[in-house]
Each structure stands twice: as C-alpha cells, then as structure tokens.
C-alpha cells in the first residue's frame, strides 16, 4: 500500500510539472521579487526621506529608544547598546502596506475584468439561445 501512495505522489507531481503550473509559479516568484525591490526602494529612497524631512531631519530607520547605553572602555566597546529600533519597524510596516495595497489593486482590477468577461459570455449565450 505504501508503495502505491508513493507512486501516486510522484505521478501527481509529474502531472503538476507537465501542466505548466510550475512555469507560471516561477514567473510569479521572479516578478514578485522584482516588484518587492521596487516597492522597497520607493519606501526607503522616497517616502522615508520625506517623512524624515517633515519630522526633523533624522532618518526614520535611526529612530530608537535606548534601553541601556553603549559602554566604551579604552576605545573598545565593553557592552553594546541595547535599544528598541522602532524606526526600522515603522519603515517595514510602511513597506508591507504599500505592497499589500498594490497587490489588492491589481487583484481587484483582475477580478473586475473577469466579471466583465463572464457577463459578456453570458450575454453572448443568451443571444445564441434567443
């Protein structure tokens, strides 16, 4: 029995690969990675500098709450600074929100196009039946 399941798994995997879904998935991953770079650059290089300018000039990524200061003795760091780096977190949240919004807009447009196509096909069918 175990052998049958194993061969069924590999057959299913072979069918999955041969249908072209893997190519579509690979293309989606590559485009998604490139899109992520564009959005990250937009956030890091355009939005965050503008926010920094508005709030006083210090980079948002450098915003932090220092819990314990760095201890330096004889020019070397004895104890590293311990800080909550909330600026980097804010930057990542903004990055995520822009990516999520962009994907939402694309999917919404795609869904509307599909609905229009289905309505057009239904109207075409009604014309044929009439």
Secondary structure as UniProt FT lines:
FT   HELIX           2..18
FT   TURN            19..20
FT   HELIX           21..42
FT   HELIX           43..47
FT   HELIX           48..55
FT   HELIX           60..62
FT   STRAND          65..68
FT   STRAND          71..73
FT   TURN            74..75
FT   STRAND          76..79
FT   STRAND          82..84
FT   HELIX           86..129
//
